[in-house]
Amino acid sequence: MTEKRAIEALRRAAERREVADTERHAAATELRKRVADARKAGVSPTKIAQEARLSRQAVYEALQPPS
């Protein structure tokens, strides 16, 4: 592999990581909103955890206001 190709590969990988980070943030934001919506609708934290494949602790954390 030449230096030029190595640099190009690094840039592509860095771009993919940036896109993935952005998507992960958007997915986490949506999940927090959906957890809050479910809780407001009367769904128990245990049921939310089961359905969202989270721990109950993660559900309680998602329900806390952002710091």
C-alpha positions as CSV (number, residue, x, y, z in Angstrom):
1,M,0.0,0.0,0.0
2,T,1.3,3.4,-0.9
3,E,1.3,6.4,1.4
4,K,-1.4,8.0,-0.8
5,R,-3.7,5.0,-0.6
6,A,-3.1,4.7,3.2
7,I,-4.1,8.3,3.7
8,E,-7.2,7.9,1.5
9,A,-8.2,4.8,3.5
10,L,-7.7,6.7,6.7
11,R,-9.9,9.5,5.5
12,R,-12.7,7.1,4.4
13,A,-12.6,5.4,7.7
14,A,-12.7,8.7,9.6
15,E,-15.7,9.8,7.5
16,R,-17.5,6.5,8.2
17,R,-16.9,7.0,11.9
18,E,-18.2,10.5,11.8
19,V,-21.4,9.4,10.1
20,A,-21.8,6.5,12.5
21,D,-21.3,8.8,15.5
22,T,-24.0,11.2,14.1
23,E,-26.4,8.3,13.6
24,R,-25.7,6.9,17.1
25,H,-26.5,10.3,18.6
26,A,-29.7,10.6,16.7
27,A,-30.8,7.1,17.7
28,A,-30.0,7.7,21.3
29,T,-32.0,10.9,21.3
30,E,-35.0,9.2,19.7
31,L,-34.8,6.3,22.2
32,R,-34.8,8.7,25.2
33,K,-37.8,10.5,23.7
34,R,-39.6,7.2,23.2
35,V,-38.8,6.0,26.7
36,A,-40.3,9.3,28.1
37,D,-43.4,8.9,25.9
38,A,-43.9,5.4,27.0
39,R,-43.6,6.3,30.6
40,K,-46.1,9.2,30.2
41,A,-48.5,6.7,28.6
42,G,-48.3,4.6,31.7
43,V,-45.9,1.9,30.6
44,S,-43.9,0.5,33.5
45,P,-40.2,1.0,33.6
46,T,-39.8,-2.8,33.6
47,K,-41.9,-3.2,30.5
48,I,-40.0,-0.3,28.8
49,A,-36.7,-2.0,29.6
50,Q,-37.9,-5.3,28.2
51,E,-39.3,-3.8,25.0
52,A,-36.3,-1.5,24.4
53,R,-33.7,-4.1,25.4
54,L,-32.4,-1.9,28.1
55,S,-31.7,-2.4,31.8
56,R,-34.1,-0.8,34.2
57,Q,-31.3,1.4,35.3
58,A,-30.8,2.7,31.7
59,V,-34.6,3.4,31.6
60,Y,-34.4,5.5,34.8
61,E,-31.3,7.3,33.4
62,A,-33.1,8.1,30.1
63,L,-35.9,9.6,32.2
64,Q,-33.6,12.0,33.9
65,P,-33.4,15.6,32.4
66,P,-30.2,16.1,30.3
67,S,-27.3,17.6,32.2
